[in-house]
Amino acid sequence: MLRRRGTEWYPFIAPTIYLDGNIPNGVYFNQILHGDNGGMEMTVKSEGKELILTRVLHAPRELVFQAWSEVEHLKRWWGPKGMEISVAQLDFRPGGFFHYNMKAPDGQQMWGKFVYQEIEAFEKIVWINSFSDEAGNIVRAPFSDLIPLQIRNAVTFSEHNGVTTMTLCSGPINATEEERRFFEGMFESMREGFGGTFDQLEQYVANLA
């Protein structure tokens, strides 16, 4: 059974995951909570209360974009450190979706889903993220009813001299005021979690470059 343990975790953002059971030596839990954020900058957009994260990657923009858009790449870096990602389906086009399973070291699992809204090759990806079930239906987070059902995310890519700046903007849609306040209270946790996930992306694209 999954349960809340301090801060929250989204299937897409992968800030922090909280699990019952023992993780050997506490390694997995410690990595997620206290791992390096990779020097990532975090800002809060005052209008609309969105989370904005920026990460610089020493890889060309085309390669970074491919890492976000192809199954063989996504499953090798997406999600929290220590999680095994299985892709049920990826249909990378506006209106298409990415449906995936995340398995923790102790065998516990959750499902997530992207529904793509906009795609501009090598420049921008916009999608709606949710928890889901195995069939792809949107469901509530298993550890809090206050987590918004849908999060709109936009990631942009710019390149200078072979170095890519990646900016992610994230905010709830169709959410209650209580859900929005809850989301805003998770910003630091999300920054830490994204830091770990983007560490994996940075290492992965460096090995490909």
Disulfide bonds with the S-S distance in Angstrom:
none
